[in-house]
Structures are given as structure tokens and as C-alpha cells.
Amino acid sequence: MAQTFDTIKTYPGASNEEIRKAMEGAVAVVRSNLPEFTDKFESSNSVNGFYEPTDNVEWTTGFWTGVIWLAYEFTGDEAFKKAASIQVESFLERIEKKNDVNHHDMGFLFSLSCVAAYKLTGNEHAKKAAILAADHLAERFREKGQFLQAWGDPGEPKEYRLIIDCLLNLPILYWASEVTGDPSYADKAKRHIQTAMKCLVRPDNSTYHTHFFDVNTGEPTYGVTHQGNRNGSAWARGQAWGVYGVALSYRYLKNPEYIDLFCRVTDYFVEHLPDDLVPYWDFDFDTGSTEPRDSSASAIAVCGILEMCKYLPKEKADKYLEAADKMLKALIDRCANTDTSVSNGLLLHGTYARDSKENTCKNRGVDECNTWGDYFYMEALTRRMKDWNPYW
Ligand code: GLY
């Protein structure tokens, strides 16, 4: 164990002034990116510090639109609203034409772009796109096993599994039930999280990245990693998806079991942080390792803590809030970029994927910015400044 909640107390926290300055620095970078990234999106990760423009493909384009919406909320500047609204039309086209959507990542894509647009501006195209995305995600629910299948054609035996990341795709289902009055979306989300947390959380509170099911009986079979270091290790971003995913389901369902689950996965995350509080890409690695960091994992976990602490008893909330504050300060001090000649991203030192003997990845976006790291960093700053109404 690298940290305890007591050792974390000894680190500096971020002042309100530092938070505001960090947000201003981030928004300045976002503003300078708008001309290049309004009709196009930022690619998933930077290369040598810089994102390339891409069409609306992969699972990640919603993060950039979400970043623009956060900049709009912070500044009230119509230029941001205009750019994000242009991108909403691209998301409507994407879901109507079913472009690159044969996977579960409808929440990552459509909550931060279209649910955000609908909540902030009442955009009806955005509402339509987000409901179509929720319909599409709901079709991936497998009765045999009671889960949303992550990848591949629904029912395909080789891909009959869920992954921990999917917890962030559930809020669009809860939201769709709220706006349509049809409880079936939320019901699927509820059944998915019950299955997922039963399979994924290990007795030591670390988590599996993915878990397979028997296609004929629906019985859970075995857990493996896809992006972590080992099948038995805790991939840092996966653990963070667990922290935030449980918090978001608690927000909608208020199931008291999720409080304990949240504390377990969050304790593991916080107690395995290295000395400088920026996690390595997998919790197999600790202080002194030469392996790369994944700053995005910390940004995600901070957002999860800030969400869940709204519902925890004060003493418990204070303990987690203090840790989140120190983690955010470490991100500001060690990872924030405000120099557009160094990078057009916001949060340095992320890792998209790192190859290892047991995983199936190739190195990608190692020690680079990634769009979700940028997004969750800005969300965390926003949450620290005000009682924020989530896009989730
Ligand atoms: N959801 C995919 C990832 O975290 O890389």
C-alpha cells in the first residue's frame, strides 16, 4: 500500500484561486483549438503532444464536445455554444446512419455532447440523438447473463462479456427513462450494474477490467484484462471507471449497497497512489517505477469522489473530499498544460494503452494527452467551483 488517508492529509490541497486559474488556463487552450476542431474532432490521444483532427469516429469524440460545453458554462461565451451545437448535428447524423456504433460506448459519446446540449440549451436535435443512442445501447442488453455486451455483434460468443468502463454508459439509460417516461432503459442499466459489480470487484477491492459469460447459460465464467498489466492486476483507469461509475448509478438509483461498493473501490484507488499522487497506468507499479502514468485515471476518480460525496454522511465525505482535493492539486501542478506550443491538450501524462505480456494491446498514446483526461480534468475543476448539474 503506497498511501493511507492519513498520509494523504499531509499533501497540499488546491486553493479556490488555483482552481480558477487552472480553469482559465484550460479554457484558453480550448479557445485556441476551436478553429481546427469545430467541423472536425480531436483524435483520441495526442502524438508528440498534439491532437490531429478526425471525423466523428471511435468512442472518444464526445469528450471534446463535452470540453467545449464546460468552457461555455464557465465563460458564457456564445462562440463555444456555437461550436458545440455544430458538433451535435454530427452526432445526430452518426447515430441515424449508425456510423461506427457497433459497441456500447453510447454514453461516452452522447451524454457529453447531446445530453449536455439538451440540458444546457434545450436543443431538440440533441435530445433526439441521445434517445436514439440510448435505444441502440439498450439493444445490446443480453438477457442471458443480464449485462450490456461491450464489443462485437450482440450475442457473438467470442465477445460475450462486459467491461468496467460500461458503468459510464449507464447514465444515458437513466436519463432516457426520465425524459421518455419508459422505465425499461433504467431497468437494463440497473440489472447491468448488479451483474457487473458482482463479477468485477475482487475481495481485495481491486477490479477486473472485463468479465466473460457463458453464451448458452449466461453464467459468469472468468475475468481477464484488456488494457491492464495482468489479468489479476488493477488497471488504474478501470479502477477509476469503477469509482465514478458506481457514484453515477447511486445518483440515479440511491441503492444503499453502492455506498459500500464506492468506498471499497475508491479506497483501493487512493491507497495505491504513488508518492506524487499521479497514478501509474496500472497499480502493479508504484513510486520509483519507470512505467508511464495515467493522469486521466486520477481525473476520473476525482470526479467520482466529488459526485458521491454529495450523498455520503459528512465525516465520510470529508475524508474522500480531502483525498480528491490533493489528487486534483497534483494534476494541476504536475500534468496541466497551458502552453499551446508544447501541446494542444489540457492534461499531460496520460496513457491510452500500454502493451504487456497478458494484455492484448499495442502501445498507444503513452505519456500523451487523451481527450477523456482533458474532459474529466475540466469536469473536476468545474465541480470544485460550483454545484454542477452533470451531463451524465
Ligand atoms: N473505455 C476505454 C478506455 O478507457 O480506454
Residues whose N, C-alpha, C, O or C-beta is under 5 A from the ligand:
A	BS01	LIG	D165 Y352
